[in-house]
């Protein structure tokens, strides 16, 4: 397991991290610097940025996990 594995973050912290990424990029921080600091892939940060541009703030929220419906 890598030292910068992003799975160490809880599911509830992902929307906050996405919002911080958008804010940091708008303030001029480099995408690769942000990705390295938080242990996420650079492509993920670019995808968050594109989703925010297309769908606004709701795109950064956590999506439900698809699973088998309960009996």
N, CA, C and O of each residue as an XYZ file, in Angstrom:
284
protein
N       0.852     -1.183      0.000
C       0.000      0.000      0.000
C       0.891      1.237      0.000
O       1.870      1.312      0.743
N       0.543      2.192     -0.832
C       1.327      3.419     -0.931
C       1.110      4.297      0.290
O       0.083      4.207      0.964
N       2.082      5.137      0.561
C       1.974      6.064      1.691
C       0.945      7.151      1.415
O       0.380      7.717      2.351
N       0.695      7.451      0.144
C      -0.260      8.509     -0.209
C      -1.535      7.917     -0.798
O      -2.098      8.462     -1.747
N      -1.976      6.827     -0.247
C      -3.184      6.173     -0.743
C      -4.408      6.972     -0.331
O      -4.593      7.267      0.850
N      -5.240      7.322     -1.295
C      -6.391      8.182     -1.001
C      -7.518      7.433     -0.296
O      -8.464      8.062      0.178
N      -7.439      6.107     -0.216
C      -8.486      5.358      0.476
C      -8.462      5.566      1.977
O      -9.391      5.159      2.675
N      -7.406      6.198      2.483
C      -7.330      6.464      3.915
C      -8.336      7.531      4.333
O      -8.663      7.638      5.514
N      -8.828      8.318      3.385
C      -9.819      9.340      3.681
C     -11.191      8.689      3.780
O     -11.505      7.766      3.029
N     -11.995      9.168      4.697
C     -13.335      8.637      4.849
C     -14.252      9.113      3.740
O     -13.968     10.105      3.067
N     -15.344      8.406      3.554
C     -16.290      8.740      2.488
C     -16.915     10.110      2.696
O     -17.271     10.780      1.726
N     -17.053     10.531      3.932
C     -17.677     11.826      4.197
C     -16.735     12.991      3.918
O     -17.187     14.128      3.785
N     -15.446     12.728      3.830
C     -14.499     13.820      3.592
C     -14.272     14.095      2.111
O     -13.661     15.106      1.767
N     -14.747     13.224      1.227
C     -14.517     13.420     -0.208
C     -15.160     14.684     -0.758
O     -14.491     15.409     -1.495
N     -16.424     14.997     -0.446
C     -16.991     16.250     -0.983
C     -16.214     17.483     -0.533
O     -16.056     18.432     -1.302
N     -15.732     17.475      0.700
C     -14.952     18.611      1.201
C     -13.634     18.711      0.440
O     -13.199     19.806      0.083
N     -13.002     17.566      0.192
C     -11.738     17.564     -0.540
C     -11.938     18.061     -1.973
O     -11.104     18.797     -2.500
N     -13.033     17.659     -2.593
C     -13.315     18.127     -3.958
C     -13.518     19.632     -3.987
O     -13.021     20.308     -4.888
N     -14.243     20.162     -3.011
C     -14.452     21.603     -2.945
C     -13.142     22.342     -2.708
O     -12.920     23.410     -3.279
N     -12.274     21.785     -1.871
C     -10.970     22.396     -1.630
C     -10.119     22.384     -2.890
O      -9.364     23.322     -3.143
N     -10.241     21.320     -3.680
C      -9.479     21.233     -4.928
C      -9.922     22.318     -5.899
O      -9.086     22.984     -6.509
N     -11.222     22.500     -6.047
C     -11.733     23.528     -6.957
C     -11.292     24.902     -6.491
O     -10.874     25.729     -7.301
N     -11.381     25.152     -5.200
C     -10.982     26.454     -4.656
C      -9.485     26.693     -4.851
O      -9.081     27.792     -5.232
N      -8.660     25.674     -4.594
C      -7.210     25.826     -4.727
C      -6.810     26.083     -6.175
O      -5.924     26.895     -6.438
N      -7.454     25.400     -7.109
C      -7.133     25.592     -8.518
C      -7.544     26.983     -8.977
O      -6.828     27.618     -9.750
N      -8.683     27.456     -8.509
C      -9.121     28.814     -8.864
C      -8.190     29.883     -8.302
O      -8.044     30.958     -8.882
N      -7.563     29.577     -7.166
C      -6.628     30.530     -6.562
C      -5.241     30.445     -7.181
O      -4.356     31.221     -6.823
N      -5.041     29.510     -8.108
C      -3.785     29.443     -8.829
C      -2.849     28.323     -8.441
O      -1.728     28.259     -8.946
N      -3.276     27.437     -7.558
C      -2.411     26.319     -7.180
C      -2.361     25.312     -8.324
O      -3.342     25.126     -9.044
N      -1.218     24.672     -8.481
C      -1.025     23.690     -9.537
C      -1.785     22.407     -9.202
O      -1.846     21.996     -8.043
N      -2.362     21.778    -10.229
C      -3.143     20.557    -10.036
C      -2.265     19.424     -9.523
O      -2.683     18.673     -8.642
N      -1.067     19.290    -10.056
C      -0.189     18.201     -9.623
C       0.249     18.381     -8.172
O       0.424     17.400     -7.449
N       0.426     19.618     -7.748
C       0.791     19.878     -6.356
C      -0.344     19.484     -5.422
O      -0.113     18.851     -4.392
N      -1.571     19.857     -5.778
C      -2.725     19.500     -4.956
C      -2.904     17.979     -4.905
O      -3.144     17.415     -3.838
N      -2.787     17.326     -6.053
C      -2.968     15.874     -6.105
C      -1.929     15.152     -5.262
O      -2.247     14.181     -4.576
N      -0.696     15.619     -5.312
C       0.358     14.990     -4.516
C       0.146     15.228     -3.028
O       0.420     14.342     -2.218
N      -0.334     16.399     -2.657
C      -0.535     16.722     -1.249
C      -1.654     15.884     -0.631
O      -1.567     15.498      0.535
N      -2.699     15.602     -1.401
C      -3.838     14.859     -0.864
C      -3.830     13.384     -1.240
O      -4.701     12.631     -0.804
N      -2.860     12.962     -2.041
C      -2.749     11.551     -2.381
C      -3.797     11.066     -3.347
O      -4.234      9.919     -3.261
N      -4.212     11.920     -4.269
C      -5.185     11.534     -5.287
C      -4.532     11.628     -6.659
O      -3.477     12.242     -6.815
N      -5.159     11.023     -7.632
C      -4.654     11.034     -8.985
C      -4.939     12.389     -9.636
O      -5.960     13.015     -9.354
N      -4.047     12.829    -10.491
C      -4.203     14.103    -11.176
C      -5.445     14.080    -12.070
O      -6.151     15.081    -12.190
N      -5.700     12.939    -12.689
C      -6.887     12.818    -13.547
C      -8.175     12.993    -12.751
O      -9.154     13.527    -13.272
N      -8.186     12.553    -11.501
C      -9.360     12.734    -10.660
C      -9.630     14.207    -10.411
O     -10.779     14.647    -10.443
N      -8.573     14.971    -10.162
C      -8.739     16.399     -9.904
C      -9.253     17.096    -11.153
O     -10.114     17.970    -11.056
N      -8.743     16.730    -12.323
C      -9.246     17.309    -13.569
C     -10.704     16.930    -13.803
O     -11.479     17.742    -14.308
N     -11.089     15.690    -13.439
C     -12.477     15.266    -13.594
C     -13.398     16.047    -12.660
O     -14.507     16.421    -13.043
N     -12.931     16.294    -11.420
C     -13.735     17.099    -10.492
C     -13.928     18.499    -11.043
O     -15.010     19.075    -10.931
N     -12.887     19.040    -11.631
C     -12.957     20.384    -12.186
C     -13.939     20.424    -13.357
O     -14.720     21.369    -13.469
N     -13.913     19.415    -14.230
C     -14.833     19.363    -15.362
C     -16.273     19.165    -14.888
O     -17.192     19.793    -15.414
N     -16.471     18.299    -13.904
C     -17.819     18.080    -13.363
C     -18.366     19.350    -12.732
O     -19.551     19.653    -12.870
N     -17.519     20.085    -12.048
C     -17.956     21.334    -11.433
C     -18.338     22.349    -12.501
O     -19.311     23.085    -12.339
N     -17.585     22.394    -13.581
C     -17.884     23.341    -14.662
C     -19.185     22.987    -15.363
O     -19.904     23.880    -15.811
N     -19.499     21.702    -15.467
C     -20.713     21.271    -16.173
C     -21.957     21.252    -15.295
O     -23.042     21.616    -15.748
N     -21.809     20.834    -14.052
C     -22.989     20.580    -13.213
C     -23.029     21.383    -11.928
O     -23.937     21.182    -11.121
N     -22.107     22.265    -11.708
C     -22.079     23.128    -10.535
C     -21.713     22.344     -9.273
O     -21.062     21.301     -9.342
N     -22.137     22.854     -8.139
C     -21.748     22.336     -6.826
C     -22.268     20.924     -6.569
O     -21.627     20.167     -5.840
N     -23.404     20.550     -7.141
C     -23.985     19.227     -6.884
C     -23.115     18.094     -7.411
O     -23.225     16.969     -6.925
N     -22.255     18.358     -8.389
C     -21.387     17.321     -8.938
C     -20.313     16.906     -7.950
O     -19.754     15.817     -8.073
N     -20.013     17.754     -6.972
C     -18.956     17.455     -6.012
C     -19.449     16.648     -4.820
O     -18.641     16.189     -4.013
N     -20.751     16.468     -4.694
C     -21.301     15.716     -3.573
C     -21.078     14.217     -3.763
O     -20.879     13.751     -4.885
N     -21.111     13.478     -2.679
C     -20.931     12.028     -2.730
C     -22.145     11.385     -3.385
O     -23.288     11.733     -3.088
N     -21.879     10.455     -4.268
C     -22.941      9.723     -4.950
C     -23.234      8.436     -4.183
O     -22.344      7.895     -3.526
N     -24.465      7.940     -4.256
C     -24.757      6.682     -3.563
C     -23.965      5.529     -4.171
O     -23.714      5.499     -5.376
N     -23.577      4.583     -3.321
C     -22.819      3.423     -3.772
C     -23.804      2.405     -4.341
O     -24.731      1.983     -3.649
N     -23.604      2.007     -5.606
C     -24.515      1.022     -6.174
C     -24.292     -0.348     -5.537
O     -23.159     -0.816     -5.420
N     -25.362     -0.965     -5.138
C     -25.250     -2.294     -4.544
C     -26.555     -3.046     -4.758
O     -27.530     -2.502     -5.276
N     -26.550     -4.268     -4.360
C     -27.745     -5.096     -4.486
C     -28.801     -4.591     -3.515
O     -28.486     -4.307     -2.359
N     -30.049     -4.473     -3.964
C     -31.105     -3.996     -3.049
C     -31.367     -5.005     -1.924
O     -31.223     -6.211     -2.121
N     -31.753     -4.500     -0.744
C     -32.031     -5.437      0.357
C     -33.281     -6.266      0.083
O     -34.155     -5.867     -0.686
N     -33.343     -7.397      0.713
C     -34.505     -8.283      0.545
C     -35.664     -7.841      1.361
O     -36.717     -8.477      1.333
